């Protein structure tokens, strides 16, 4: 999604999902007027409502807000978007890591050793990032990563 204002993103996502302002308001436990104010740009949804919208539309909060900041994986340095952002076990987006570097739980304080999840699987898979443009990307990520 190209950078847009939050009001435009909210309107676009609601219409793409075939929801009226009333229907969306009911799903979010807010008034139709609140939805209208968001779409006019008068106000923004609160944090809890942004979380509900993120889950409903399956996009990150960063996207809902018009992508005001560039997201970068804190492990491998890969730029993040809604298709590459990792998810928490409950399905919420984790905007700090890509889906290849973060699996079951947050990383440990030490960034130089692979962390182990409660199931014993490594959390960081930086050296296994698939390369869609040839081996050059994989080599760049391997050089940046300290987890393998």
BELCOR-V14534 format. One line per field, one symbol per residue. ss: DSSP state (a for helix, b for strand, c for the rest). A space follows every 50 residues. Layout:
BEGIN
ss=???
END
This chain:
BEGIN
ss=cccccaaaaaaaaaaaccccaaaaaaaacccaaaaaaaaaccccccaaaa aaaaaaacccaaaacccccccbccccccbcccccbbbcccccbbbbbbcc cccccccccccccccbcccccbcccaaaccccccaaaaaaaaaacccc
END
